[in-house]
Amino acid sequence: MSVLQGFEEVNMTAPRGKLTMLVTNDVVRFNKATAIALGYPAYVKLLINDKTRQFAVKPCKQSDANAVKFSKPEGKQTASVNIKDAVVLDSVLKYFNFDEVQEGQVAYQSMQGTFYSEERVAMFSVADAKAGVMKKRGRKKAESEEA
């Protein structure tokens, strides 16, 4: 029996930064660290375990069934990855309830993920979701002239 039995090597390709999945009524967003960990895949499969209430993101080919457009190539992906596909949103949103928020704000649920390098998959659990509110991104609506 070796003195190193039970030890595992430190994986030097582990992603830097925490993996985050953020869900709003309009978008499923993964931070750049998630894209880095997965190797900047152009397409992924989003998997859902209904019993454990977990999401998994796994790189795939464009030709694979249920492939979802994901990341730009390394160097071109400068920010988070946004998925606004209606089917993805419908599948994910059923696991969350969002509080009513004031105009100009957006309610969200955010989860920290775990990267499994041996299977090249990122996993996120609904049980770990933290609710929050943020200001809306994007252009401001023009204010009406009726003052």
N, C-alpha and C positions, 0 to 999 in steps of 0.2 A: 504494500500500500504506500502510495506516494504522499509526502508531506503537503503536496499541493492539491490533494483531492478536494473537490468542491469549489476550488478557486476558478474564476474566469478572468480572461484577459480584459484589460480596459480597452473598450472600443474607441479607437482614435478617430473614427469617422462619425462619431456622435454629433448631432447638430448643435450649433451654438445658439443659445437663446431658447426660450420656451415656446412650445408649439401651442397655438391658440386658434380656437374655432369660435367665431362670433355669429350669432343668429339674430336677425331682425325680421320684421314682417316682409321686407323687400329683398333681403340678400342673405346668403350664407358666405361668410368671409373667413379666409384662412390667412394668418400672418405670413410674412416672408420666410420666417424660420421654418414653417411647415413645408413651403416649396423647396427650400434648401435641403431639408432632411430627406424629402422624397426624390431629390435629384432633378428638380425643375421639370416634372413630366408635363408634356403637352396635354395629355388626357389622363383621367383617373376614373376609377369606379368608386362610387360612394356606396358603402355597405351599411346596413342597419340591422342590429340584433334587437328585435322587439322585446324579447324576454329580459335581457340585461340592460336595455335602453342605452345602447352604445352605438356610436358611429365609427366607421373605419374608412380611411381613404387610402387607396392602393393604386399605384401607377398602372396604366394599361396602354394598349395601342388604340389608335383612332378607329380601327376596324373591329375592335371588340364590341360585343353587345353591351349596351348601357354605358358606353364611354361618355364622359362629361369633359368638355373643354376646361383646362385648368391653368397651367402656367405658361409664361413666355420662356424662351431659353435663358440660361444663366447670363447675367450681364444686361439683359433686357427687362427682366422682372424687377422693377424698382420699388414696388410697394406690395401690399397685400393682394391676395387672389380673391376676386368676387365672383360668386356663382349666383345668377339671377334666373336660372332655368325654372319654369313654373312647376315641372314635375319634381325637381329636387326640393324646391321650397315646400310644396304640399307634403312631401314625404317627411321632411324634417320638422316643419312647424307644428305638426300634431303632437309633438312631445313637449311643447312649451306654451305657457300662458304669459301674455304681456300686459303690464299695467297700462292704464290710460295715462297719457302724458300731455303736457302743454304743447301748444302749437310751436313749431320750431325745434322740437325735441323728438328723439327716437328711443323707444325702449329696446333693450337688447338682453340676450343671455350669452354669457361668455364661459368657455370651458378650456382648461389647460389640457393638453394632450400628452400622450406617451408615444415615442417612436420605437418600433421594433425593427432593428436593422436587418435581422436574419430573414424577415419576410417583406421588408421594405414597405411597412404599413404604419400609418399614424392612427391612433385610436383616441376617441373622446367619449366621455361618459356624461349623460344627462344628469346623473346624481351629483356631479361636480359643478354644475352650471351655477353661475352667479349672475343675478339680475342687476341691471343698471340702466341709466338714462344718459344719453349724450346729445349734443347739439346736432342738428341735421347737417349733413355734408352737402357740398354742391352749391349751385347758384341760389341766391336769395330770390324769392318771388318779388316782383315789382310791387311796391306799395301803391294802393289805389289813390287816385287824385282827389277823392271825396273826403276832405278833412274838415 
